[in-house]
Amino acid sequence: MAKREFNQRLAGTIFAGILGLSAHAHAAPWSGRLNGNSAYIYDVSQPVRVAIINNMSTPLPDDDREMVTLARHTNAMLIDVNLDWRTPDESAQRVLDALKAGSKTFPDHPEIQNLNVVLMGFSAGAAGAAVAASSPLLSNPDPTQAPQRVLAVATFDELDFDPYLPPPWVPHLFLSDPGDFYGGLLSNVEDLTPPMSHDAFARSLAAQGRPITVVSQPGDWHGGSNYGWQHRISARFMRIWMDDILNRALPATPPMTAPVLAPDWRTNAGAWRAAYDVVRNTNTSPWGADEHMVNVVIAPKSTYQDPRPYIWLPSQKTANIWNGYATTGTLPAEGATAPFQSLIPFIRPNADATSRSGIDSPVTTANGTTPAVPGYTSNCGFSASGDANLIINFDRAVVSADAVATGGFLAGAPRAWSNVLIVPLKRSVFSPSIAIQLTNIKPADGGAPLDIAVTAKYAAPCP
């Protein structure tokens, strides 16, 4: 088990509006606190369908819109609950208490106290989510008997042995980052005897029939992704994976009078399997020298014949998206009509875009709007002299872009690295801010290009 303490930071009030999401015409979002926990419900005018329990080191709904998108798809409640790996039953009880507080706060929503749950955690919080899922308060050791409240578990950058695992019939998403001691594919499971890598251990769990999915290099490891560019697909893939699970696992009607048994996914006939090899030091874009998957094979469970150990995927759709990322390093679009969009802009106050010696400044969507040309603004940032880099993440690979900057000048042309665009900047004349117009941003899939505008003030670094 992890020897370090998990620094759980409970969230402040959550607002969907700052994420730039378009609401349903009659949605009535709510944010507040339930039993002392920060919470968000997409539409309190409709029955709530599922509770997503966050045990990450950052509060929900995160800054890339994916969890609120999931909440919109399922009318979920998102809630931060501290799940401690040392006290699984107490952690599970905190989940139940939060749900009861939801029905007490909203008397016209008796279903909230009966909801099925999804648990997610990072680092030692991953172990906390897994052991809480296995508590008899949430999961009867007999999968045919109540309670069976857990629909899925997602663990970021830590995978541990039993008892720090979810029930063997519950879908388990393990997001691994290369080289990370607690979750890298080729690093060993902590304290496991005899030693076994996280990759071999995950595949051994799948061989036992556990529905476990593995994704390598999501960009949330202890210290950050490649060069700290936030080349992370974790939130987006997790949302796709959870959408898939929830679309088939949620009860047909809200549980108004009693909880509903979550299904046993070990017998899912529509599941797929995937096999791969893991290599490193290949200097291959976008992974560089880090570990990544090669020789990837996917197939339906019923026709899978590859002799290598495998992992589990819930459906063909998710398998295809997983395969696209495993083989190219970038998540493919979910469909032909999915709009090309920017996700996570930030400014790095270094001439060297790969250096993480300074404090990166987040650049958030201005006023929660989604104009024809998306606009972003940063209220804290790099100093009034010297060089910097604007780094923007997109929802798919990009190949090129044009840029014009005022209040400073471009130190070079924008360059693409997988789904990341790096725009080098140099301070020229005194100005309180810099404005950058990015045009003709071309996605690698040949879709329509995108234009965006970014403004940032010259100020002290963010606290």
TAHU-V181008 format. One record per residue. N is the residue number from 0. SS is DSSP state (H for helix, E for strand, - for the rest). D_CENTER is the distance of its C-alpha to the mean C-alpha in Angstrom with 1 decimal. Layout:
# TAHU-V181008
n=N ss=SS d_center=D_CENTER
n=N ss=SS d_center=D_CENTER
This chain:
# TAHU-V181008
n=0 ss=- d_center=22.9
n=1 ss=- d_center=21.4
n=2 ss=- d_center=24.2
n=3 ss=- d_center=22.5
n=4 ss=- d_center=21.8
n=5 ss=- d_center=18.4
n=6 ss=- d_center=18.4
n=7 ss=- d_center=17.0
n=8 ss=- d_center=17.1
n=9 ss=- d_center=17.6
n=10 ss=- d_center=16.6
n=11 ss=- d_center=19.2
n=12 ss=- d_center=19.8
n=13 ss=- d_center=17.0
n=14 ss=- d_center=18.0
n=15 ss=H d_center=16.5
n=16 ss=H d_center=19.2
n=17 ss=H d_center=17.8
n=18 ss=H d_center=14.9
n=19 ss=- d_center=17.6
n=20 ss=- d_center=17.0
n=21 ss=- d_center=20.2
n=22 ss=- d_center=21.1
n=23 ss=- d_center=23.2
n=24 ss=- d_center=26.9
n=25 ss=- d_center=27.5
n=26 ss=- d_center=24.2
n=27 ss=- d_center=24.8
n=28 ss=- d_center=21.7
n=29 ss=E d_center=22.1
n=30 ss=E d_center=20.7
n=31 ss=E d_center=22.4
n=32 ss=E d_center=22.7
n=33 ss=E d_center=23.3
n=34 ss=- d_center=25.2
n=35 ss=- d_center=24.2
n=36 ss=E d_center=20.4
n=37 ss=E d_center=18.6
n=38 ss=E d_center=17.8
n=39 ss=E d_center=17.3
n=40 ss=E d_center=18.7
n=41 ss=- d_center=18.4
n=42 ss=- d_center=22.0
n=43 ss=- d_center=24.5
n=44 ss=- d_center=27.2
n=45 ss=- d_center=25.8
n=46 ss=- d_center=25.2
n=47 ss=- d_center=21.8
n=48 ss=- d_center=20.4
n=49 ss=- d_center=17.7
n=50 ss=E d_center=16.4
n=51 ss=E d_center=12.7
n=52 ss=E d_center=13.3
n=53 ss=E d_center=11.2
n=54 ss=E d_center=12.4
n=55 ss=- d_center=10.2
n=56 ss=- d_center=12.3
n=57 ss=- d_center=11.4
n=58 ss=- d_center=12.1
n=59 ss=- d_center=10.6
n=60 ss=- d_center=10.0
n=61 ss=- d_center=8.5
n=62 ss=- d_center=10.1
n=63 ss=- d_center=8.6
n=64 ss=- d_center=9.8
n=65 ss=H d_center=7.3
n=66 ss=H d_center=7.9
n=67 ss=H d_center=11.5
n=68 ss=H d_center=11.8
n=69 ss=H d_center=11.1
n=70 ss=H d_center=13.6
n=71 ss=H d_center=15.9
n=72 ss=H d_center=16.0
n=73 ss=H d_center=16.8
n=74 ss=- d_center=18.3
n=75 ss=- d_center=16.1
n=76 ss=E d_center=16.6
n=77 ss=E d_center=13.8
n=78 ss=E d_center=15.3
n=79 ss=E d_center=15.0
n=80 ss=- d_center=17.1
n=81 ss=- d_center=18.1
n=82 ss=- d_center=18.1
n=83 ss=- d_center=20.4
n=84 ss=- d_center=20.8
n=85 ss=- d_center=24.6
n=86 ss=- d_center=25.2
n=87 ss=H d_center=23.4
n=88 ss=H d_center=25.9
n=89 ss=H d_center=25.8
n=90 ss=H d_center=22.0
n=91 ss=H d_center=22.3
n=92 ss=H d_center=25.1
n=93 ss=H d_center=23.1
n=94 ss=H d_center=20.7
n=95 ss=H d_center=24.0
n=96 ss=H d_center=25.5
n=97 ss=H d_center=22.7
n=98 ss=H d_center=23.1
n=99 ss=H d_center=26.9
n=100 ss=H d_center=26.6
n=101 ss=H d_center=24.8
n=102 ss=H d_center=27.8
n=103 ss=H d_center=30.2
n=104 ss=H d_center=28.8
n=105 ss=- d_center=28.8
n=106 ss=- d_center=32.0
n=107 ss=- d_center=31.6
n=108 ss=- d_center=28.3
n=109 ss=H d_center=29.6
n=110 ss=H d_center=26.7
n=111 ss=H d_center=24.2
n=112 ss=H d_center=25.8
n=113 ss=H d_center=25.7
n=114 ss=- d_center=22.1
n=115 ss=- d_center=20.1
n=116 ss=E d_center=16.9
n=117 ss=E d_center=13.4
n=118 ss=E d_center=12.6
n=119 ss=E d_center=9.5
n=120 ss=E d_center=10.3
n=121 ss=E d_center=10.3
n=122 ss=- d_center=13.5
n=123 ss=H d_center=16.4
n=124 ss=H d_center=14.3
n=125 ss=H d_center=13.0
n=126 ss=H d_center=16.7
n=127 ss=H d_center=17.3
n=128 ss=H d_center=15.0
n=129 ss=H d_center=16.6
n=130 ss=H d_center=20.1
n=131 ss=H d_center=19.9
n=132 ss=H d_center=19.0
n=133 ss=H d_center=22.1
n=134 ss=- d_center=24.3
n=135 ss=- d_center=27.2
n=136 ss=- d_center=26.5
n=137 ss=- d_center=23.5
n=138 ss=E d_center=24.4
n=139 ss=- d_center=28.0
n=140 ss=- d_center=28.8
n=141 ss=- d_center=30.4
n=142 ss=- d_center=27.8
n=143 ss=- d_center=30.5
n=144 ss=- d_center=31.2
n=145 ss=- d_center=29.7
n=146 ss=- d_center=27.5
n=147 ss=E d_center=24.6
n=148 ss=- d_center=21.9
n=149 ss=E d_center=18.7
n=150 ss=E d_center=17.0
n=151 ss=E d_center=14.0
n=152 ss=E d_center=12.4
n=153 ss=E d_center=9.1
n=154 ss=E d_center=10.0
n=155 ss=E d_center=8.5
n=156 ss=- d_center=11.4
n=157 ss=- d_center=14.2
n=158 ss=- d_center=16.1
n=159 ss=- d_center=19.4
n=160 ss=- d_center=22.5
n=161 ss=- d_center=24.0
n=162 ss=- d_center=24.3
n=163 ss=- d_center=20.8
n=164 ss=- d_center=19.4
n=165 ss=- d_center=18.6
n=166 ss=- d_center=21.5
n=167 ss=- d_center=22.3
n=168 ss=- d_center=22.1
n=169 ss=- d_center=18.6
n=170 ss=E d_center=15.8
n=171 ss=E d_center=13.8
n=172 ss=E d_center=10.6
n=173 ss=E d_center=11.0
n=174 ss=E d_center=8.8
n=175 ss=E d_center=11.7
n=176 ss=- d_center=12.7
n=177 ss=- d_center=16.3
n=178 ss=- d_center=19.0
n=179 ss=- d_center=17.1
n=180 ss=- d_center=19.7
n=181 ss=- d_center=17.6
n=182 ss=- d_center=15.3
n=183 ss=- d_center=16.7
n=184 ss=- d_center=18.0
n=185 ss=- d_center=21.5
n=186 ss=- d_center=21.7
n=187 ss=E d_center=23.2
n=188 ss=- d_center=21.9
n=189 ss=- d_center=23.2
n=190 ss=- d_center=26.6
n=191 ss=- d_center=26.8
n=192 ss=- d_center=30.4
n=193 ss=- d_center=31.3
n=194 ss=- d_center=28.6
n=195 ss=- d_center=25.9
n=196 ss=E d_center=23.0
n=197 ss=H d_center=19.4
n=198 ss=H d_center=19.7
n=199 ss=H d_center=23.1
n=200 ss=H d_center=22.2
n=201 ss=H d_center=19.2
n=202 ss=H d_center=21.7
n=203 ss=H d_center=24.3
n=204 ss=H d_center=22.3
n=205 ss=H d_center=21.9
n=206 ss=H d_center=25.6
n=207 ss=- d_center=26.3
n=208 ss=- d_center=24.8
n=209 ss=- d_center=21.5
n=210 ss=- d_center=18.8
n=211 ss=E d_center=16.3
n=212 ss=E d_center=13.8
n=213 ss=E d_center=13.1
n=214 ss=E d_center=11.0
n=215 ss=E d_center=12.5
n=216 ss=- d_center=11.7
n=217 ss=- d_center=8.0
n=218 ss=- d_center=9.3
n=219 ss=- d_center=8.5
n=220 ss=- d_center=11.7
n=221 ss=- d_center=14.7
n=222 ss=- d_center=16.0
n=223 ss=- d_center=13.6
n=224 ss=- d_center=13.2
n=225 ss=H d_center=16.4
n=226 ss=H d_center=18.6
n=227 ss=H d_center=15.9
n=228 ss=- d_center=15.3
n=229 ss=- d_center=11.5
n=230 ss=- d_center=11.6
n=231 ss=- d_center=7.9
n=232 ss=- d_center=6.5
n=233 ss=H d_center=3.5
n=234 ss=H d_center=1.7
n=235 ss=H d_center=5.4
n=236 ss=H d_center=6.4
n=237 ss=H d_center=5.1
n=238 ss=H d_center=6.9
n=239 ss=H d_center=9.6
n=240 ss=H d_center=10.1
n=241 ss=H d_center=10.4
n=242 ss=H d_center=12.6
n=243 ss=H d_center=14.7
n=244 ss=H d_center=15.2
n=245 ss=H d_center=15.9
n=246 ss=H d_center=18.2
n=247 ss=H d_center=20.4
n=248 ss=H d_center=20.1
n=249 ss=- d_center=20.7
n=250 ss=- d_center=24.4
n=251 ss=- d_center=26.4
n=252 ss=- d_center=27.6
n=253 ss=- d_center=26.2
n=254 ss=- d_center=27.4
n=255 ss=- d_center=30.1
n=256 ss=- d_center=32.3
n=257 ss=- d_center=30.5
n=258 ss=- d_center=27.2
n=259 ss=- d_center=26.6
n=260 ss=- d_center=26.2
n=261 ss=- d_center=22.8
n=262 ss=- d_center=23.6
n=263 ss=- d_center=24.1
n=264 ss=H d_center=21.9
n=265 ss=H d_center=24.1
n=266 ss=H d_center=26.6
n=267 ss=- d_center=24.3
n=268 ss=- d_center=26.6
n=269 ss=- d_center=24.1
n=270 ss=- d_center=21.8
n=271 ss=E d_center=21.6
n=272 ss=E d_center=21.7
n=273 ss=E d_center=20.7
n=274 ss=E d_center=22.6
n=275 ss=E d_center=22.3
n=276 ss=E d_center=23.8
n=277 ss=E d_center=22.2
n=278 ss=E d_center=23.9
n=279 ss=- d_center=23.8
n=280 ss=- d_center=26.1
n=281 ss=- d_center=26.5
n=282 ss=- d_center=25.8
n=283 ss=E d_center=24.0
n=284 ss=- d_center=21.9
n=285 ss=- d_center=19.1
n=286 ss=- d_center=18.7
n=287 ss=E d_center=22.0
n=288 ss=- d_center=23.4
n=289 ss=- d_center=20.2
n=290 ss=- d_center=19.8
n=291 ss=E d_center=18.5
n=292 ss=E d_center=19.4
n=293 ss=E d_center=22.7
n=294 ss=E d_center=25.1
n=295 ss=E d_center=22.4
n=296 ss=E d_center=23.9
n=297 ss=E d_center=22.5
n=298 ss=E d_center=24.9
n=299 ss=E d_center=25.3
n=300 ss=- d_center=25.9
n=301 ss=- d_center=29.4
n=302 ss=- d_center=30.4
n=303 ss=- d_center=28.4
n=304 ss=- d_center=31.0
n=305 ss=- d_center=29.4
n=306 ss=- d_center=30.9
n=307 ss=- d_center=27.9
n=308 ss=- d_center=25.7
n=309 ss=- d_center=22.7
n=310 ss=E d_center=19.3
n=311 ss=E d_center=18.5
n=312 ss=E d_center=16.8
n=313 ss=- d_center=17.3
n=314 ss=- d_center=19.0
n=315 ss=H d_center=20.4
n=316 ss=H d_center=18.1
n=317 ss=H d_center=14.9
n=318 ss=H d_center=17.1
n=319 ss=H d_center=18.1
n=320 ss=H d_center=14.7
n=321 ss=H d_center=13.8
n=322 ss=H d_center=17.3
n=323 ss=H d_center=17.0
n=324 ss=H d_center=14.2
n=325 ss=H d_center=16.0
n=326 ss=H d_center=19.2
n=327 ss=H d_center=18.6
n=328 ss=- d_center=15.6
n=329 ss=- d_center=14.2
n=330 ss=- d_center=12.5
n=331 ss=- d_center=15.5
n=332 ss=- d_center=16.0
n=333 ss=- d_center=15.6
n=334 ss=- d_center=19.3
n=335 ss=- d_center=22.3
n=336 ss=- d_center=22.2
n=337 ss=- d_center=18.6
n=338 ss=- d_center=19.2
n=339 ss=- d_center=18.5
n=340 ss=- d_center=16.7
n=341 ss=E d_center=15.8
n=342 ss=E d_center=12.5
n=343 ss=E d_center=12.8
n=344 ss=E d_center=16.4
n=345 ss=E d_center=17.9
n=346 ss=E d_center=21.3
n=347 ss=E d_center=22.3
n=348 ss=- d_center=25.8
n=349 ss=- d_center=27.0
n=350 ss=- d_center=29.1
n=351 ss=- d_center=27.2
n=352 ss=- d_center=23.7
n=353 ss=- d_center=22.7
n=354 ss=- d_center=23.9
n=355 ss=- d_center=21.8
n=356 ss=- d_center=25.1
n=357 ss=- d_center=24.7
n=358 ss=- d_center=22.3
n=359 ss=- d_center=19.9
n=360 ss=E d_center=20.3
n=361 ss=E d_center=17.5
n=362 ss=E d_center=18.7
n=363 ss=E d_center=17.7
n=364 ss=E d_center=18.8
n=365 ss=H d_center=22.5
n=366 ss=H d_center=23.4
n=367 ss=H d_center=20.6
n=368 ss=- d_center=22.6
n=369 ss=- d_center=21.9
n=370 ss=- d_center=25.2
n=371 ss=- d_center=26.4
n=372 ss=- d_center=25.7
n=373 ss=E d_center=22.5
n=374 ss=E d_center=23.4
n=375 ss=E d_center=21.6
n=376 ss=E d_center=23.2
n=377 ss=E d_center=23.0
n=378 ss=- d_center=25.3
n=379 ss=- d_center=25.2
n=380 ss=- d_center=25.2
n=381 ss=- d_center=27.4
n=382 ss=- d_center=31.1
n=383 ss=- d_center=34.0
n=384 ss=- d_center=35.0
n=385 ss=- d_center=33.6
n=386 ss=E d_center=30.9
n=387 ss=E d_center=27.2
n=388 ss=E d_center=24.5
n=389 ss=E d_center=22.4
n=390 ss=E d_center=19.1
n=391 ss=E d_center=17.1
n=392 ss=E d_center=14.0
n=393 ss=E d_center=14.3
n=394 ss=- d_center=12.7
n=395 ss=- d_center=15.1
n=396 ss=- d_center=17.7
n=397 ss=E d_center=20.4
n=398 ss=E d_center=24.0
n=399 ss=E d_center=25.9
n=400 ss=E d_center=26.5
n=401 ss=E d_center=29.5
n=402 ss=E d_center=29.4
n=403 ss=E d_center=32.0
n=404 ss=E d_center=31.8
n=405 ss=E d_center=34.2
n=406 ss=- d_center=34.8
n=407 ss=- d_center=34.2
n=408 ss=E d_center=34.3
n=409 ss=E d_center=32.2
n=410 ss=- d_center=32.7
n=411 ss=- d_center=31.9
n=412 ss=- d_center=30.4
n=413 ss=- d_center=26.6
n=414 ss=E d_center=25.2
n=415 ss=E d_center=22.3
n=416 ss=E d_center=20.1
n=417 ss=- d_center=17.9
n=418 ss=- d_center=15.6
n=419 ss=E d_center=16.7
n=420 ss=E d_center=20.0
n=421 ss=E d_center=22.1
n=422 ss=E d_center=25.0
n=423 ss=E d_center=27.6
n=424 ss=E d_center=29.5
n=425 ss=E d_center=32.8
n=426 ss=- d_center=34.5
n=427 ss=- d_center=37.8
n=428 ss=- d_center=39.7
n=429 ss=- d_center=39.1
n=430 ss=- d_center=36.9
n=431 ss=- d_center=34.8
n=432 ss=E d_center=31.8
n=433 ss=E d_center=30.7
n=434 ss=E d_center=29.8
n=435 ss=E d_center=28.2
n=436 ss=E d_center=28.6
n=437 ss=E d_center=26.5
n=438 ss=E d_center=28.0
n=439 ss=E d_center=27.9
n=440 ss=E d_center=24.4
n=441 ss=E d_center=24.5
n=442 ss=E d_center=21.7
n=443 ss=- d_center=22.4
n=444 ss=- d_center=22.6
n=445 ss=- d_center=25.7
n=446 ss=- d_center=24.4
n=447 ss=- d_center=25.8
n=448 ss=- d_center=25.4
n=449 ss=E d_center=23.8
n=450 ss=E d_center=25.4
n=451 ss=E d_center=23.8
n=452 ss=E d_center=25.4
n=453 ss=E d_center=24.4
n=454 ss=E d_center=26.6
n=455 ss=E d_center=26.4
n=456 ss=E d_center=29.0
n=457 ss=- d_center=30.5
n=458 ss=- d_center=30.1
n=459 ss=- d_center=29.5
n=460 ss=- d_center=26.1
n=461 ss=- d_center=23.6
n=462 ss=- d_center=24.3
